[in-house]
Amino acid sequence: MVRKQLYISDEHERVLKARARELGVSEAELVRRMLDGLLLDGEGGRGSTGPRAAEALEGFLQEARRLMLGEDLDVAGAGGRVGYSDASQFTREYKRLFGAPPARDVVRLREAAMEGVSA
């Protein structure tokens, strides 16, 4: 089991399983490819074997965004569900990816959706 070797949280393991299914590879293969990408990627480009760790991180953050929008979780709850124990770290990484802190981003997305419905 990948989790025992890497000591990842239950939620990260759940997202890892889902991402591996999407890509059609085993969890171990996905982790190997991510680590290869980190270790072989000296120039900032792709490693020789698939997704980079940044892509996996983006997957966790996309999942958190989905949880906040679809399941109405708060920021701490969504961050915790995808494996973040530090809410400020989650917020920093989320803002870096989406351009706004999680709570503000979710409000903006909901407002945009409501404008689309009423138009």
C-alpha positions in Angstrom: 0.0 0.0 0.0 1.4 3.4 -1.0 0.1 5.1 2.1 2.2 3.0 4.5 5.4 3.7 2.4 4.8 7.5 2.1 2.8 8.2 5.3 0.2 10.2 3.5 -3.2 11.1 5.0 -6.4 9.2 4.3 -7.7 12.1 2.2 -4.5 12.3 0.2 -4.7 8.6 -0.4 -8.3 8.9 -1.6 -7.4 11.7 -4.0 -4.3 9.7 -5.1 -6.5 6.7 -5.9 -8.9 8.8 -7.9 -6.1 10.5 -9.9 -4.5 7.1 -10.6 -7.9 5.8 -11.8 -8.3 8.8 -14.1 -4.8 8.2 -15.6 -5.3 4.5 -15.8 -2.2 3.6 -13.7 -1.7 2.0 -10.3 -1.2 4.2 -7.2 2.4 3.0 -7.0 3.0 3.9 -10.6 1.5 7.4 -10.2 3.7 8.0 -7.1 6.8 6.7 -9.0 6.1 9.0 -11.9 5.6 12.0 -9.6 8.8 11.3 -7.8 10.7 10.7 -11.1 9.3 14.0 -12.3 10.7 15.7 -9.2 14.1 14.0 -9.3 14.7 14.2 -13.0 13.3 17.7 -13.5 16.4 19.8 -13.0 15.4 22.5 -15.5 11.8 23.2 -14.5 10.4 21.2 -17.4 8.7 17.8 -17.3 10.5 14.8 -16.0 10.8 11.9 -18.4 7.9 9.9 -16.9 4.6 11.7 -16.6 2.9 14.1 -14.2 4.9 16.4 -12.0 4.3 16.9 -8.3 2.8 20.3 -9.1 0.1 18.6 -11.2 -0.7 16.4 -8.3 -0.9 19.4 -5.9 -3.2 21.1 -8.4 -5.4 18.0 -8.3 -5.7 18.2 -4.5 -6.5 21.9 -4.7 -9.1 21.3 -7.5 -10.7 18.7 -5.3 -10.8 21.1 -2.3 -12.5 23.7 -4.6 -15.0 21.2 -5.7 -15.7 20.3 -2.0 -16.3 23.9 -1.1 -18.6 24.5 -4.0 -20.4 21.2 -4.3 -20.5 20.0 -0.7 -20.5 23.4 0.9 -17.5 22.7 3.1 -15.7 25.6 4.7 -12.0 26.4 3.9 -10.6 24.4 6.9 -12.9 21.5 6.2 -12.0 21.3 2.5 -8.3 21.7 3.1 -8.4 19.0 5.8 -10.3 16.6 3.5 -7.6 16.8 0.9 -4.9 16.4 3.5 -3.8 19.8 4.6 -3.4 20.0 8.4 -2.2 23.7 8.2 -5.0 26.0 7.0 -2.6 28.8 6.2 -0.5 26.6 4.0 -3.6 25.5 2.2 -4.7 29.1 1.7 -1.3 30.1 0.4 -1.2 27.3 -2.1 -4.8 27.8 -3.2 -4.3 31.5 -3.8 -1.1 30.8 -5.8 -3.1 28.5 -8.1 -6.4 30.2 -8.3 -5.4 33.9 -7.8 -7.6 34.4 -4.7 -8.0 33.0 -1.2 -10.4 30.1 -1.1 -13.3 31.8 0.6 -13.2 34.8 -1.8 -12.8 32.5 -4.8 -15.8 30.4 -3.8 -18.0 33.5 -3.3 -16.9 34.8 -6.8 -17.6 31.5 -8.5 -21.0 31.2 -6.8 -21.9 34.8 -7.8 -20.8 34.1 -11.4 -22.9 31.0 -11.5 -26.0 32.9 -10.2 -25.5 35.6 -12.8 -25.4 32.9 -15.5 -28.6 31.4 -14.2 -30.5 34.7 -14.0 -29.3 35.8 -17.5 
